C-alpha cells in the first residue's frame, strides 16, 4: 500500500501530467496536419490526375507499408544530414503526420468511392462543374462515411506516440519510465496510471466520433424530410 501511495505522490502525478500534455500536443498537431494532407492526397488519388495520381499512390503505398518507428528514426536521425534538425517533439509530429497522412488518404479515397456514381452524374446534370459536384455533393456524404475509420486511425495515432520514446520524446510513456526507473516498485502502479490516461484520451475521441456521427446523421435525415415536404408542396 505504501508503495502505491508513493507512486501516486503529487510530484509523480504532476510529472505524468506534464508528459500527458506533450502526448496531447504531438497528437493534436499530427491529427490536424495528417487530416489536411490526407484529404488532399486522397482527392488526388480519386480524381486520377495524369501521372500525379500514380506518383502519389506509389508514395502512399510505400509509406503505409513501412513501420512507423522507422519513419520516426529517419525524421530524427536522417533529416539532420540534409541540414534540418528537428527537436524530439517536432520530429515526432512530422513522422506521425507523414505516416497518418498516407493512412487517411486511403480512407478518404475509399470514402469517396463508396458514394454511388449516380450522385456525381446527378450533380453534373444540374450544371455543376466536376469540382463543384465533388465539393458540395460528394465530399459531404463521404465525410460522414469516413468518420468512424478516421477517428479509429487517430486513436491509433495517440497510442503510437509512445513509440517516440525511442527518440526521448518527453511524453507520457517517457515520464512513466523515468519514474519507475528510479524505483522499480513503482513499475506496476505506473503501468496502471498509463492505462488510465491513455484510455481517457482515446475514449474521449471515441465519444467525439459517436457525437459527430449522430449529428451528421440527424442533419441528413432533416434534409431528407425537408426535401420530401418541398416535393409534396410542389
C-alpha positions as CSV (number, residue, x, y, z in Angstrom):
1,X,0.0,0.0,0.0
2,X,2.8,2.4,0.9
3,X,4.4,1.6,-2.5
4,X,1.2,2.5,-4.3
5,X,0.8,5.7,-2.4
6,X,4.4,6.7,-3.0
7,X,4.0,6.0,-6.8
8,X,1.0,8.3,-6.9
9,X,2.5,11.2,-5.0
10,X,1.7,14.7,-6.2
11,X,5.2,15.1,-7.6
12,X,4.9,11.9,-9.7
13,X,1.3,12.7,-10.8
14,X,2.4,16.2,-11.9
15,X,5.3,14.8,-13.8
16,X,3.0,12.3,-15.6
17,X,0.6,15.2,-16.4
18,X,3.5,17.1,-18.0
19,X,4.2,14.1,-20.1
20,X,0.5,13.8,-21.0
21,X,0.5,17.4,-22.2
22,X,3.3,16.6,-24.6
23,X,1.4,13.5,-25.8
24,X,-1.7,15.5,-26.4
25,X,0.3,18.3,-28.1
26,X,2.0,15.9,-30.5
27,X,-1.3,14.1,-31.2
28,X,-3.3,17.2,-31.9
29,X,-0.6,18.7,-34.2
30,X,-0.3,15.4,-36.0
31,X,-4.0,14.9,-36.4
32,X,-4.5,18.4,-37.9
33,X,-1.7,18.0,-40.3
34,X,-2.5,14.4,-41.3
35,X,-6.1,15.3,-41.8
36,X,-5.4,18.2,-44.1
37,X,-2.7,16.4,-46.2
38,X,-4.7,13.1,-46.1
39,X,-7.8,14.7,-47.6
40,X,-5.8,16.4,-50.3
41,X,-3.8,13.3,-51.2
42,X,-7.0,11.2,-51.1
43,X,-8.8,13.5,-53.5
44,X,-5.7,13.5,-55.8
45,X,-5.8,9.7,-55.9
46,X,-9.6,9.7,-56.6
47,X,-9.7,12.2,-59.4
48,X,-6.9,10.3,-61.3
49,X,-4.8,13.3,-62.5
50,X,-2.4,12.0,-65.1
51,X,0.9,10.9,-63.7
52,X,0.4,12.8,-60.4
53,X,-2.2,10.4,-59.1
54,X,0.0,7.4,-59.9
55,X,3.0,9.0,-58.2
56,X,1.0,9.9,-55.1
57,X,-0.5,6.4,-55.0
58,X,3.0,4.9,-55.2
59,X,4.4,7.1,-52.4
60,X,1.3,6.4,-50.2
61,X,1.7,2.6,-50.7
62,X,5.4,2.8,-49.7
63,X,4.7,4.9,-46.5
64,X,1.7,2.6,-45.5
65,X,3.9,-0.4,-45.7
66,X,6.8,1.0,-43.6
67,X,7.0,0.6,-39.8
68,X,6.2,3.9,-38.1
69,X,9.2,3.6,-35.8
70,X,11.4,3.6,-39.0
71,X,9.9,6.8,-40.1
72,X,10.5,8.3,-36.6
73,X,14.1,7.2,-36.8
74,X,14.5,8.7,-40.3
75,X,12.9,12.0,-39.2
76,X,15.1,12.4,-36.1
77,X,18.4,10.9,-37.3
78,X,18.1,11.3,-41.1
79,X,16.9,14.8,-41.6
80,X,19.9,16.4,-39.8
81,X,22.0,15.0,-42.6
82,X,20.3,17.3,-45.1
83,X,20.5,20.4,-42.8
84,X,17.2,20.1,-40.9
85,X,17.5,19.1,-37.2
86,X,14.1,19.0,-35.5
87,X,13.8,18.5,-31.7
88,X,12.1,15.3,-30.5
89,X,8.6,17.0,-30.4
90,X,8.7,18.2,-34.0
91,X,10.4,15.1,-35.2
92,X,7.6,13.1,-33.8
93,X,4.9,15.4,-35.2
94,X,6.5,15.2,-38.7
95,X,6.8,11.4,-38.6
96,X,3.3,10.9,-37.3
97,X,1.8,13.4,-39.8
98,X,3.6,11.7,-42.7
99,X,2.5,8.2,-41.7
100,X,-1.0,9.1,-40.8
101,X,-1.5,11.2,-44.0
102,X,-0.9,8.1,-46.0
103,X,-3.5,6.2,-43.9
104,X,-6.1,9.0,-44.0
105,X,-5.6,9.4,-47.8
106,X,-6.7,5.8,-48.4
107,X,-9.7,6.3,-46.1
108,X,-10.7,9.4,-48.0
109,X,-10.3,7.7,-51.3
110,X,-12.4,4.7,-50.2
111,X,-15.0,7.0,-48.7
112,X,-15.4,8.9,-51.9
113,X,-15.5,5.7,-54.0
114,X,-18.3,4.4,-51.7
115,X,-20.7,7.2,-52.9
116,X,-22.9,5.9,-55.8
117,X,-21.8,7.2,-59.3
118,X,-25.3,8.5,-59.8
119,X,-24.7,11.2,-57.2
120,X,-21.9,12.7,-59.4
121,X,-23.9,12.3,-62.6
122,X,-27.0,13.9,-61.0
123,X,-24.9,16.9,-59.8
124,X,-23.3,17.3,-63.2
125,X,-26.7,17.2,-64.9
126,X,-27.8,20.3,-62.8
127,X,-24.9,22.3,-64.3
128,X,-22.3,21.9,-61.7
129,X,-18.7,21.5,-62.7
130,X,-16.8,18.4,-61.7
131,X,-15.1,20.1,-58.8
132,X,-18.3,21.8,-57.6
133,X,-20.0,18.4,-57.5
134,X,-17.1,16.9,-55.7
135,X,-17.0,19.7,-53.1
136,X,-20.7,20.2,-52.4
137,X,-22.3,16.8,-53.2
138,X,-19.8,14.0,-52.9
139,X,-17.4,15.1,-50.1
140,X,-20.1,16.0,-47.5
141,X,-21.6,12.5,-47.9
142,X,-18.2,10.8,-48.0
143,X,-17.0,12.5,-44.8
144,X,-19.9,11.1,-42.8
145,X,-19.0,7.6,-44.0
146,X,-15.3,8.2,-43.2
147,X,-15.7,9.5,-39.6
148,X,-15.5,6.1,-37.8
149,X,-12.5,5.0,-39.8
150,X,-10.7,8.3,-39.5
151,X,-11.3,8.6,-35.7
152,X,-10.1,5.0,-35.3
153,X,-6.9,5.9,-37.1
154,X,-6.4,8.9,-34.9
155,X,-6.9,6.8,-31.8
156,X,-4.1,4.6,-33.1
157,X,-2.0,7.7,-33.6
158,X,-2.5,8.7,-29.9
159,X,-1.3,5.3,-28.8
160,X,1.6,5.3,-31.3
161,X,3.1,8.4,-29.8
162,X,4.6,6.1,-27.2
163,X,6.9,4.8,-29.9
164,X,8.6,8.2,-30.0
165,X,10.0,7.5,-26.5
166,X,12.9,5.9,-28.5
167,X,14.0,9.4,-29.5
168,X,13.5,10.7,-26.0
169,X,10.2,12.4,-26.6
170,X,9.2,13.7,-23.2
171,X,5.8,12.2,-23.4
172,X,3.6,10.3,-21.0
173,X,5.4,7.0,-21.6
174,X,8.8,8.6,-21.2
175,X,7.9,10.2,-18.0
176,X,6.5,7.0,-16.6
177,X,9.7,5.2,-17.5
178,X,11.7,7.8,-15.6
179,X,9.6,7.4,-12.5
180,X,9.7,3.6,-12.3
181,X,13.4,3.7,-13.4
182,X,14.1,5.5,-10.1
183,X,12.1,2.9,-8.1
184,X,11.2,-0.4,-9.6
185,X,8.4,-0.9,-7.1
186,X,6.6,1.8,-9.0
187,X,6.5,-0.2,-12.2
188,X,3.0,-1.7,-11.9
189,X,1.4,1.5,-10.5
190,X,2.9,3.4,-13.4
191,X,1.6,1.0,-16.0
192,X,-1.9,1.3,-14.4
193,X,-1.6,5.1,-14.5
194,X,-0.6,4.9,-18.2
195,X,-3.5,2.7,-19.0
196,X,-6.0,5.1,-17.3
197,X,-4.6,8.2,-19.0
198,X,-4.4,6.6,-22.5
199,X,-7.9,5.3,-22.0
200,X,-9.3,8.7,-21.1
201,X,-7.8,10.3,-24.2
202,X,-8.7,7.5,-26.6
203,X,-12.2,7.0,-25.2
204,X,-12.9,10.8,-25.5
205,X,-12.1,10.5,-29.2
206,X,-14.5,7.6,-29.5
207,X,-17.3,9.7,-27.9
208,X,-16.5,12.5,-30.2
209,X,-16.8,10.2,-33.2
210,X,-20.2,9.0,-31.9
211,X,-21.4,12.6,-31.4
212,X,-20.3,13.7,-34.9
213,X,-21.8,10.6,-36.5
214,X,-25.1,11.3,-34.7
215,X,-25.1,15.0,-35.5
216,X,-24.4,14.4,-39.2
217,X,-26.9,11.6,-39.3
218,X,-29.6,13.8,-37.8
219,X,-28.8,16.6,-40.2
220,X,-29.0,14.3,-43.1
221,X,-32.4,13.0,-42.0
222,X,-33.7,16.5,-41.5
223,X,-32.5,17.4,-45.0
224,X,-34.3,14.4,-46.5
225,X,-37.5,15.3,-44.6
226,X,-37.3,18.8,-45.9
227,X,-36.9,17.7,-49.5
228,X,-39.9,15.4,-49.2
229,X,-42.1,18.2,-47.8
230,X,-40.9,20.6,-50.5
231,X,-41.7,18.0,-53.1
232,X,-45.2,17.4,-51.7
233,X,-45.9,21.1,-51.8
234,X,-44.8,21.4,-55.4
